[in-house]
């Protein structure tokens, strides 16, 4: 018997067992970390939901209690938006549309010409129509995740990124109707619920 070869094999097996134990331990701690992160996220969402419900029950029709957040590139931040209907049953649709990005001096560093790419790659929300009866309300999450790029092969610049938020009621308006120019030149703004445009700001570090 080759004793040296046997010792080498036994040592390899022991090392493999240690690696597996460390790996399984790491998986366990990562699982615990993400479970706690999820619990924290749900608590924040519950708090935001309570604020939205309170504002809507006090007479508001559209509520975004927190509209400014900070995010690193690749990090998602979630905003809460609430809508309350008055009058007859209506169909509603939410649109979020990139406006511009500014630096610390207020200078525009990214303009609306980048809207298509940023809308497609930074935003996650339900843009489908939903219906509300009189005095019924709905709360929707809007996630913004700054991508590494603002366009193909153009890296994201640090700054404050502004997004328009439009709530359309009984309307067939497309997403471009939530641009600044479309809102500005809309004759009576009847398609915009409350006849207003809202805003979200993400400070990208």
Rosetta silent file (secondary structure, phi, psi, omega in degrees, C-alpha in Angstrom):
SEQUENCE: XXXXXXXXXXXXXXXXXXXXXXXXXXXXXXXXXXXXXXXXXXXXXXXXXXXXXXXXXXXXXXXXXXXXXXXXXXXXXXXXXXXXXXXXXXXXXXXXXXXXXXXXXXXXXXXXXXXXXXXXXXXXXXXXXXXXXXXXXXXXXXXXXXXXXXXXXXXXXXXXXXXXXXXXXXXXXXXXXXXXXXXXXXXXXXXXXXXXXXXXXXXXX
SCORE:     score description
SCORE:     0.000 S_00000001
   1 L     0.000  138.417  177.382    0.000    0.000    0.000 S_00000001
   2 L   -87.021   94.789 -175.285    1.211    3.506   -0.830 S_00000001
   3 H   -62.949  -37.502 -179.463    0.841    5.134    2.623 S_00000001
   4 H   -62.923  -42.066  178.500    1.895    8.562    1.344 S_00000001
   5 H   -64.969  -37.838  179.123   -0.808    8.477   -1.314 S_00000001
   6 H   -65.047  -43.732  179.340   -3.393    7.424    1.274 S_00000001
   7 H   -63.221  -38.257  179.088   -2.453   10.309    3.602 S_00000001
   8 H   -64.582  -41.640  179.565   -2.715   12.758    0.729 S_00000001
   9 H   -65.874  -43.317  179.699   -6.156   11.453   -0.151 S_00000001
  10 H   -62.920  -41.735  178.615   -7.346   11.605    3.471 S_00000001
  11 H   -63.196  -38.350  178.695   -6.029   15.164    3.794 S_00000001
  12 H   -64.582  -41.524 -179.990   -7.864   16.149    0.631 S_00000001
  13 H   -64.975  -42.347  178.024  -11.127   14.689    1.940 S_00000001
  14 H   -61.540  -44.233  179.192  -10.755   16.531    5.267 S_00000001
  15 H   -61.860  -41.699  179.096  -10.063   19.784    3.410 S_00000001
  16 H   -62.859  -40.716  178.524  -13.102   19.190    1.180 S_00000001
  17 H   -63.451  -43.800  179.059  -15.315   18.623    4.241 S_00000001
  18 H   -61.289  -43.782  179.479  -14.054   21.845    5.859 S_00000001
  19 H   -61.579  -42.794  179.651  -14.736   23.787    2.646 S_00000001
  20 H   -64.228  -40.697  179.029  -18.268   22.351    2.455 S_00000001
  21 H   -63.419  -45.238  179.104  -18.950   23.218    6.120 S_00000001
  22 H   -63.270  -41.373 -179.298  -17.726   26.798    5.609 S_00000001
  23 H   -63.775  -45.656 -179.961  -19.754   27.083    2.400 S_00000001
  24 H   -64.836  -37.563  177.349  -22.954   25.806    4.051 S_00000001
  25 H   -63.748  -40.423  178.579  -22.383   28.144    6.991 S_00000001
  26 H   -63.653  -42.596  178.330  -21.985   31.081    4.620 S_00000001
  27 H   -59.749  -42.164 -178.877  -25.212   30.147    2.827 S_00000001
  28 H   -62.369  -47.257 -177.988  -27.032   30.017    6.176 S_00000001
  29 H   -67.863  -35.692  176.405  -25.826   33.463    7.265 S_00000001
  30 H   -63.909  -41.447  179.029  -26.611   34.966    3.844 S_00000001
  31 H   -61.271  -45.502  179.104  -30.122   33.489    4.084 S_00000001
  32 H   -61.769  -42.032 -179.336  -30.604   35.005    7.558 S_00000001
  33 H   -60.832  -46.872 -177.671  -29.291   38.375    6.312 S_00000001
  34 H   -70.532  -32.239  175.961  -31.700   38.504    3.378 S_00000001
  35 H   -63.133  -43.106  179.347  -34.623   37.376    5.535 S_00000001
  36 H   -68.592  -36.815  177.399  -33.952   40.257    7.918 S_00000001
  37 H   -63.369  -40.527  179.173  -33.510   42.662    4.993 S_00000001
  38 H   -64.885  -42.396  178.144  -36.876   41.551    3.614 S_00000001
  39 H   -59.865  -41.775 -179.858  -38.526   42.036    7.012 S_00000001
  40 H   -65.364  -41.652  179.649  -37.070   45.551    7.183 S_00000001
  41 H   -62.299  -43.212  179.421  -38.265   46.331    3.658 S_00000001
  42 H   -63.556  -36.228  179.193  -41.784   45.141    4.491 S_00000001
  43 H   -66.103  -42.908  177.568  -41.795   47.318    7.603 S_00000001
  44 H   -62.530  -44.149 -179.986  -40.801   50.374    5.570 S_00000001
  45 H   -63.187  -38.229  178.952  -43.474   49.588    2.982 S_00000001
  46 H   -64.578  -41.031  179.053  -46.081   49.178    5.725 S_00000001
  47 H   -63.919  -44.012  178.782  -45.123   52.558    7.171 S_00000001
  48 H   -64.097  -41.176  179.113  -45.359   54.207    3.764 S_00000001
  49 H   -60.364  -41.795  179.876  -48.691   52.515    3.124 S_00000001
  50 H   -63.758  -39.780  177.452  -50.064   53.886    6.389 S_00000001
  51 H   -63.081  -43.501 -179.916  -48.944   57.406    5.444 S_00000001
  52 H   -62.464  -48.240 -179.201  -50.596   57.105    2.033 S_00000001
  53 H   -59.591  -40.953 -179.539  -53.848   55.796    3.488 S_00000001
  54 H   -63.320  -44.754 -179.159  -53.906   58.601    6.047 S_00000001
  55 H   -65.933  -39.270  179.862  -53.369   61.301    3.408 S_00000001
  56 H   -70.487  -39.100  179.621  -56.020   59.858    1.094 S_00000001
  57 H   -69.760  -20.888  176.410  -58.554   59.456    3.888 S_00000001
  58 L   -83.557    3.660  175.532  -57.975   63.092    4.813 S_00000001
  59 L   118.891   -8.096  179.929  -59.257   64.095    1.377 S_00000001
  60 L   -69.924  151.560  177.538  -56.280   63.641   -0.949 S_00000001
  61 L  -103.674  -33.142  175.531  -56.796   62.052   -4.375 S_00000001
  62 E  -133.766  133.711 -177.087  -53.152   61.236   -5.175 S_00000001
  63 E  -136.711  129.074  170.262  -50.473   60.757   -2.543 S_00000001
  64 L  -131.553   86.562 -172.261  -46.703   60.222   -2.704 S_00000001
  65 L   -63.053  -32.740  177.562  -45.591   60.906    0.898 S_00000001
  66 L  -123.256  114.121 -177.114  -41.900   60.307    0.192 S_00000001
  67 L  -120.373    9.366  176.553  -40.717   61.413   -3.237 S_00000001
  68 E  -129.725  127.226  177.430  -36.960   61.826   -2.699 S_00000001
  69 E  -143.456  158.205  176.189  -34.557   58.939   -2.080 S_00000001
  70 E  -103.420  148.166  178.890  -30.856   58.195   -2.448 S_00000001
  71 E  -152.972  142.678  169.224  -29.521   55.189   -4.336 S_00000001
  72 L   -82.728  160.145  175.624  -26.237   53.735   -5.464 S_00000001
  73 L   -60.541  130.615 -178.405  -25.936   52.504   -9.027 S_00000001
  74 L    88.454   -4.659 -179.469  -27.511   49.059   -9.158 S_00000001
  75 L  -102.327  131.687 -177.949  -29.502   49.654   -5.955 S_00000001
  76 E   -92.333  138.214  173.140  -33.300   49.705   -6.115 S_00000001
  77 E  -123.374  137.813 -176.831  -35.445   52.188   -4.213 S_00000001
  78 E  -113.338  128.926  175.352  -39.217   51.820   -3.942 S_00000001
  79 E  -103.790  154.872  175.538  -41.698   54.671   -3.716 S_00000001
  80 E  -113.150  134.031  178.685  -45.341   54.319   -2.759 S_00000001
  81 E  -126.139  133.398  178.377  -48.148   56.042   -4.671 S_00000001
  82 E  -118.646  144.116  178.167  -51.801   56.082   -3.649 S_00000001
  83 E  -129.628  133.496  174.084  -54.880   56.948   -5.692 S_00000001
  84 E  -121.951  133.813 -179.457  -58.415   57.524   -4.391 S_00000001
  85 L   -93.981  143.940  169.492  -61.397   57.782   -6.705 S_00000001
  86 L  -125.346  151.872 -179.489  -64.334   60.123   -6.303 S_00000001
  87 L    84.062 -151.618 -177.205  -67.516   60.017   -8.349 S_00000001
  88 L   -69.190  165.299  176.129  -68.353   57.193  -10.745 S_00000001
  89 L   -57.495  133.935 -178.588  -66.198   54.115  -11.289 S_00000001
  90 E  -131.260  155.968  170.631  -63.103   55.056  -13.285 S_00000001
  91 E   -99.095  131.587 -177.456  -60.197   53.325  -14.963 S_00000001
  92 E  -119.679  150.945  173.931  -56.772   54.599  -13.869 S_00000001
  93 E  -143.687  136.092  179.661  -53.282   54.163  -15.250 S_00000001
  94 E  -100.497  135.491  174.096  -49.954   55.248  -13.774 S_00000001
  95 E  -129.082  131.617  174.139  -47.074   56.414  -15.971 S_00000001
  96 E  -114.659  131.440 -170.434  -43.565   57.256  -14.752 S_00000001
  97 E  -140.371  128.095 -178.906  -41.415   59.128  -17.266 S_00000001
  98 E   -63.762  134.615  179.864  -37.821   60.351  -17.032 S_00000001
  99 E  -102.608  -65.895 -179.165  -37.531   64.143  -17.073 S_00000001
 100 E  -168.668  171.443  172.893  -33.890   65.108  -16.537 S_00000001
 101 E  -126.357  141.129 -179.707  -30.895   64.806  -14.222 S_00000001
 102 E  -125.334  156.238  176.486  -29.133   67.726  -12.568 S_00000001
 103 L   -91.657 -172.776 -175.505  -25.840   68.127  -10.734 S_00000001
 104 L   -65.628  -17.750  178.965  -25.268   69.755   -7.337 S_00000001
 105 L   -95.778    0.738 -179.653  -25.357   73.214   -8.961 S_00000001
 106 L    86.712    6.498  179.362  -28.695   72.581  -10.652 S_00000001
 107 L   -81.191  140.098  179.113  -27.169   72.225  -14.114 S_00000001
 108 E   -72.127  124.122  179.260  -28.750   69.667  -16.444 S_00000001
 109 E  -111.074  -20.698  175.116  -26.378   66.745  -17.009 S_00000001
 110 E  -139.406  123.891 -177.188  -28.850   64.322  -18.632 S_00000001
 111 L  -101.000 -176.236 -173.362  -31.807   65.593  -20.654 S_00000001
 112 H   -69.416  -11.231  178.637  -35.100   64.047  -21.748 S_00000001
 113 H   -65.017  -15.083  178.496  -33.571   62.636  -24.934 S_00000001
 114 H   -92.810    5.021 -171.565  -32.410   59.716  -22.746 S_00000001
 115 H   -57.780  -45.293 -175.657  -35.970   58.994  -21.574 S_00000001
 116 H   -58.209  -48.264 -178.026  -36.581   55.850  -23.641 S_00000001
 117 H   -66.027  -46.069 -177.187  -33.506   54.013  -22.371 S_00000001
 118 H   -67.412  -42.359  177.211  -33.931   55.123  -18.754 S_00000001
 119 H   -58.554  -40.576 -177.099  -37.673   54.376  -18.708 S_00000001
 120 H   -75.753  -30.616 -170.506  -37.007   50.868  -20.060 S_00000001
 121 H  -111.166  -13.232 -177.766  -34.006   50.023  -17.880 S_00000001
 122 H  -107.154  -21.662 -168.166  -34.432   51.918  -14.605 S_00000001
 123 E  -109.211  143.559  174.343  -38.136   51.622  -13.811 S_00000001
 124 E  -141.917  113.773  177.710  -40.332   48.815  -12.543 S_00000001
 125 L  -163.133  166.463 -179.200  -44.023   49.388  -11.823 S_00000001
 126 L   -90.063  111.064 -178.609  -47.439   48.187  -12.956 S_00000001
 127 L   -97.101    8.371  179.640  -48.600   50.383  -15.829 S_00000001
 128 L   -75.136  152.974  179.441  -51.761   48.360  -16.466 S_00000001
 129 L   -70.355  141.865  173.788  -55.160   49.984  -16.060 S_00000001
 130 E  -133.789  154.944 -174.738  -57.036   49.384  -12.812 S_00000001
 131 E  -113.999  140.938  178.808  -60.568   50.346  -11.825 S_00000001
 132 E  -129.223  134.710  171.850  -61.771   52.030   -8.650 S_00000001
 133 L   -78.627  173.930  179.978  -65.286   52.541   -7.369 S_00000001
 134 L   -58.622  130.062 -179.802  -66.256   55.756   -5.607 S_00000001
 135 L    67.337    6.887  174.441  -64.043   56.416   -2.541 S_00000001
 136 L   -83.241  146.898  179.929  -62.044   53.251   -3.216 S_00000001
 137 E  -125.928  159.591  178.084  -58.275   53.595   -3.093 S_00000001
 138 E  -139.042  141.146  179.211  -55.303   51.732   -4.499 S_00000001
 139 E  -119.299  128.204 -175.967  -51.631   51.810   -3.467 S_00000001
 140 E  -124.327  139.072  173.565  -48.922   50.988   -5.986 S_00000001
 141 E   -85.837  143.396  174.567  -45.154   50.541   -5.607 S_00000001
 142 E  -125.729  113.193 -178.955  -42.795   52.274   -8.036 S_00000001
 143 E   -99.133  133.019  175.510  -39.251   50.906   -8.086 S_00000001
 144 E  -120.685  120.954  179.171  -36.350   52.920   -9.497 S_00000001
 145 E  -123.364  101.834  179.185  -33.048   51.105   -9.963 S_00000001
 146 L   -56.324  120.379  179.132  -30.281   53.294  -11.410 S_00000001
 147 L   -79.026  167.519  177.563  -28.643   51.285  -14.163 S_00000001
 148 L   -71.970  -15.204 -178.969  -24.927   51.418  -14.886 S_00000001
 149 E  -128.767  154.061  171.727  -25.785   53.216  -18.126 S_00000001
 150 E  -103.342  -10.473  175.104  -28.081   56.037  -19.238 S_00000001
 151 E  -164.893  172.626  179.039  -27.796   54.822  -22.840 S_00000001
 152 L   -57.292  122.008  176.452  -25.849   52.182  -24.711 S_00000001
 153 L    65.878   15.644  175.307  -22.164   52.556  -23.745 S_00000001
 154 E  -116.904  110.277 -175.469  -22.852   55.782  -21.815 S_00000001
 155 E   -68.302  151.673  178.446  -22.191   55.399  -18.079 S_00000001
 156 L   -70.276  134.191  179.101  -24.531   56.832  -15.462 S_00000001
 157 L   -96.580  143.067  174.257  -23.397   60.135  -13.975 S_00000001
 158 L   -62.728  142.671 -179.985  -23.857   61.000  -10.287 S_00000001
 159 E   161.249 -175.513  178.303  -26.655   63.513   -9.793 S_00000001
 160 E  -101.124  118.644 -177.213  -30.331   63.931   -9.002 S_00000001
 161 E   -99.924  124.375 -175.927  -32.577   62.152  -11.489 S_00000001
 162 E  -104.741  134.401  179.594  -36.112   63.539  -11.814 S_00000001
 163 E  -124.022  133.018  172.675  -39.072   61.468  -12.964 S_00000001
 164 E   -79.012  145.302  174.563  -42.548   62.721  -13.863 S_00000001
 165 E  -125.907  122.585  179.750  -45.472   60.757  -12.456 S_00000001
 166 E  -118.831  138.030  173.822  -48.848   60.970  -14.194 S_00000001
 167 E  -112.948  109.330  179.977  -52.144   59.494  -13.079 S_00000001
 168 E   -95.598  137.175  179.640  -54.468   59.180  -16.069 S_00000001
 169 E  -119.864  125.839 -179.512  -58.204   58.669  -15.497 S_00000001
 170 L    47.313   52.770 -172.940  -60.490   57.159  -18.154 S_00000001
 171 L  -136.939  154.250  175.778  -57.846   57.960  -20.752 S_00000001
 172 L  -113.002   23.360 -179.011  -56.005   56.303  -23.640 S_00000001
 173 L   -63.363  140.810  177.276  -52.988   58.594  -23.397 S_00000001
 174 L   -87.360  176.479 -173.533  -49.652   56.911  -24.164 S_00000001
 175 H   -60.731  -33.598 -177.931  -46.526   57.153  -21.988 S_00000001
 176 H   -64.860  -15.165  177.189  -45.108   60.144  -23.873 S_00000001
 177 H   -69.429   -8.753  178.037  -48.066   62.173  -22.583 S_00000001
 178 H   -96.301    9.994  173.760  -46.204   62.252  -19.273 S_00000001
 179 L   -76.436  160.448 -179.079  -43.353   64.323  -20.705 S_00000001
 180 H   -60.698  -45.356 -178.356  -43.036   67.933  -19.555 S_00000001
 181 H   -63.959  -41.906 -179.271  -43.880   69.339  -22.988 S_00000001
 182 H   -62.283  -41.800  178.982  -46.941   67.112  -23.422 S_00000001
 183 H   -67.869  -42.870 -177.174  -48.308   68.212  -20.068 S_00000001
 184 H   -61.199  -41.315 -174.971  -47.459   71.862  -20.673 S_00000001
 185 L   -95.463    6.021  175.070  -49.219   71.996  -24.038 S_00000001
 186 L   -69.373  130.010 -171.622  -52.230   69.901  -23.035 S_00000001
 187 L   -61.704  -57.620 -175.927  -55.271   72.128  -23.564 S_00000001
 188 L  -119.658   -7.146  177.059  -57.442   71.357  -20.549 S_00000001
 189 L    61.197   24.454 -179.604  -55.540   68.532  -18.822 S_00000001
 190 L   -64.744  -27.639 -178.890  -58.767   66.569  -18.352 S_00000001
 191 L   -73.477  -20.390 -179.628  -56.933   63.291  -18.969 S_00000001
 192 E   -89.690  117.808  179.293  -54.654   63.941  -15.997 S_00000001
 193 H   -62.236  132.195 -174.109  -56.365   63.003  -12.732 S_00000001
 194 H    71.067   -0.313 -179.368  -56.309   66.108  -10.468 S_00000001
 195 H    58.087   30.321 -179.708  -54.949   67.979  -13.552 S_00000001
 196 L  -128.504  159.165  170.501  -51.466   67.736  -12.030 S_00000001
 197 L  -115.440  138.036 -177.653  -48.162   66.067  -12.747 S_00000001
 198 E  -107.820  173.362 -173.051  -46.182   64.643   -9.819 S_00000001
 199 E  -140.681  143.950  170.013  -42.457   64.076   -9.380 S_00000001
 200 E  -120.787  144.918  177.986  -39.989   61.551   -7.994 S_00000001
 201 E  -129.131  130.538  177.738  -36.320   62.327   -7.349 S_00000001
 202 E  -121.052  117.206  178.048  -33.504   59.810   -7.006 S_00000001
 203 E   -87.197  106.646 -177.625  -30.120   61.069   -5.862 S_00000001
 204 E   -89.992  122.785 -176.600  -27.624   58.750   -7.540 S_00000001
 205 L   -94.057    0.000    0.000  -24.295   58.598   -5.743 S_00000001
